[in-house]
């Protein structure tokens, strides 16, 4: 192998190592702690490879190991990085008082979602105070093919983005594209979206778009709760409140 070929091989090896390390870190979006064997099975790597990767990540502070259980969780270095997130994260903090006010007014869990490819991510949430409520963990990644906030995030996207989402391999075959596009048109007409037991039994949600000062979609504001409380009639009553709240939140975007 000449020098040039060697450099290419080393570069590929380095990229592969980074890719594997990131796959390991991404395990922690699913749950908070893992055993090494669980990680190896989840990412499809040999245990010896995962062991080396974990040792490096632990040394750099991205992963911590609990000696008593031999399980791994995220380290403090991740939180140091999160302190320097972009203004999108800052925006989620700025919106919190409005979200709390909305939670207290409607009595249900309030969330903010943004789109990432063919997924949506819950970037902020304020939990309902009611005994029976929707629990909405921040940072969770959900598919775009179900839920009120998904409809908002797709409906107010550019047509080329809509096409890429609806024609993506991740889009389920059982959702007929023509029917779904009609739903998106209804969202644009009403200014909000609803879902009733679409993603999980017994749950309902209402969502409205948050636009920035240029009129671009910034996020989806959502309120969710048990379907027994959030009937279609109740959500129709909540809709004007949600739309107004979303407008106020849009004016806060810097």
N, C-alpha and C positions, 0 to 999 in steps of 0.2 A: 504494500500500500504506500503510495507516495504521500508527501506532506499535505497536499491539498485534500486527498481522499481522507486522510487521517483527521483533518480539521472538520470535514463534513460529518464523519462518523461521530466525533466527539460532540459536535453541535447537536446532532440528533439525539445522542445519549443524554445530553444535558436537558434538552427540551422534554424528553420522555420522563426524566426524573422530576422535573417541575410539574408536568402533567399528573404524574402519580401522586405527588405530594398534595396537589390541589384537590384531587379526587378524595384523598383521605380527609382533608379539612372539610370538604363538602359533606362528608358523612354527618357532621355535627349540625347540619340543617334539619336532619330527620329526628335526632334525639340527642340528649345532652351528654351521655357517656357511653363508651363502647369498650368491649374487651378486644384485645388484639386479633383474636381468631374471628370475631364478628366483623371487624373491619376488613380483614383479608378476604372473607367470603363476600362481603358487600361490594368491594371494588374489584374482585376477581384477580387478586395478586397472591403470590406465594407468601407464606407467613414470614419467612426470613427477609423478604423484600420489605414487607410492611414494618417489621421490627426495626430495620435500618432507617426507614423513613420516619417512623415515630421517634426514634432516638434523636434524629436531626431536628425535627420539629420541636421536640421537648427541650433540646439544648438552646434553641432560638427563642423559646418562650411562647410558641404558638400552641403547644399542647402541654398538658400537665398529667402526670400519672399518680393515681392514688395507690400508695404502696400496700395498704391493707387489702385492697380488692383487686389490684392489678388492672384497674379500668382507667380509661383515658377521658379527659374532658378538655375543653378549650382553655388556653392559658391567658394570662393577663396581656400578652402582646397583642392579642386580637382586640381587646378593649382599647388599647392605646391607639391602634389603627382606626377604630370606629370613632374616636374623638375627633378625627380629621376628615370625616366624611364630607361629601359635597353639600351644597346648600339645600339639596333635596331633603336630606336628613334634618337640617336646621328647620326647614319648612314644616316638617312633621311636628317638631317641638312647638313652633309658633302656633300651629293649628290646635294644639291640645286644649286651651281654654274654651275654644268654640265647640270642640268635640265633647267636653265635659258638660257644657251648657246644654247641648243637644241631647246627650245621654239623660240628664236630669229632666229635660222637658218631655222626652218620649219614653223614658224608662227602659230602653233596650241598649244593647251593645252597639257602639259606634266604631267604625273602622275606616281606614284610608288604604286604598289599593293603587298600585301602579303596575303598568305592564312591563314585562321583560320577555321579549320573544313571544312564545306561545303560552306563557304562564303569567299569572298575576301574583304579586307579592304584597302581603299585608305590611305596610311600613309604619303604621301606628294604630293603636286601638285603645278604647276606653270601655271597660267591662260594665255591664249592667249590674245594678245593686240587687236585683231581684233574686230570690232563692233558685228559681229555675231560669237559666239564662244560657245564651250562646257564649262559649269561651273562645276568645280570639287571640291566639298567641302571635305576637309581633314577629315578623321575619319569615313566617310560613309561606311556602310557595305552593300555589294551587293551579290547576289547569284552567284555561280560558273558556273551555266549552260548556261550563255550567256556572250559574250564579248571576245575580243582578249586576254586580260590579263588572263582571266579565262582559256583559252586553254593553255597558256604558263604555268600557275601555275599547271595545271593538267598534261600536257604532260611531264614535267620534274620532276614529282614526282615519287617515287618508285611505283612499280606495285601494291603492297598491299594497298598503299594510293589511287591510281587510282580506284581500285576495290571498296574500301569503299565509295568513293565519288559517283561513277556511280551507285552503288547499294543501296545508301542511300534513305530513304523515301522522302528526300527533292528533289531528282532528278525527273524532270517532266517525265511523261509517254510518252509524245509526242516526246521526243528526243530519237531516236532509238540508243541503245548502240553501235551496230556494226558500224553504220554510223559515230557516234561520234568518235569512236576509230580510224577510218580511218583518220578523220580530225587531230587527235592527232599525228598520224604517219607522216602526211604531215607537221605538225609544226616541228617535230624533223628533218625532211629532209631539210626543208627550213631554219630553225633557227629562225623563227618568226611566228607570227599568225596575222590574220586580222579578222575583223568583220564588217559587213555592215548592218546596221539597224537591228541588232539582239536583242538588249535590248530595244532600243527606236527608233521610226521612225525618219529618217533624220539625224542619227548619224553614224559615222564610226570610227574605231580605228585600230591601228597597235601596236603590242607589241613584245618585245624581252626579253629574259631571262638575268638576272644578276646573275652570279655565283661568289661564294666566292673563296678564294685561294685554297681550297681543291676540287673545282669542284662541290660543292653542290649548288643547286638553292637557292638564297637569296631573290629574289624579281622579279617582272615583271615590266619592263619599258614600258610605254604606251604613245602614242600620239593620241589624239582624236580631232575630229572636225566635222563640218557639212558634210554630205555625198556629198553635191554638190561640195565641195572643195576636200574632201578626197576620190576621186574615187579609184577603184581598181588599175588603172594604176599609179596614183600618189603614192599610198601606196607602190607599187612595187619599185618605185624610192626612196622612203624614207627608205625602209628596210635596205640597207647597212649602211646608216647613223645611224639608230637606233641600229643596231648590234654593230657597232664600239663604240657608246656612252655607250652601256651596258657593253662592255668589259672594257672601261676606268673606269666606275663606280665600276666594280668588283675589280679592283686593289686598290680602295680606302678603301675596307672593312678591318677593323682592326681585 
